[in-house]
Amino acid sequence: MNTLVGRPPKPEHLRRSKMFPLLLTPGEFNQLHAEARRLGVSLAKLFREGAALYIETRGKGGHRQRKERKTR
């Protein structure tokens, strides 16, 4: 008889162990929570994927770097 139950543990690199506190206004929270619900994802997943998308699009020329002034 097999006594193992549940799923096997995740590999270390896939375990989520870091927290990032974020303060939102009630309006911001309600808007993001409603959108996550509409999309059928958790609020945490919305933030993770949204952050990844933001980084990806900024890295492809969407970011305008400030030009340094030439000193005379």
FENUR-V662123 format. One line per field, one symbol per residue. psi: psi as a letter, one per 30 degrees, with the letter a starting at -180 (. if undefined). burial: 1 if it has 24 or more other ideal C-beta (glycine too) atoms within 12 Angstrom, else 0. A space follows every 10 residues. Layout:
psi = ???
burial = ???
//
This chain:
psi = kkfklallll leffkjfkkj kkklleeeee eeeeeeeefh lleeeeeeee eeeeeeeffh gfkjkkkkkk k.
burial = 0000000000 0000000000 0000000000 0100000000 0010011000 0000000000 0000000000 00
//
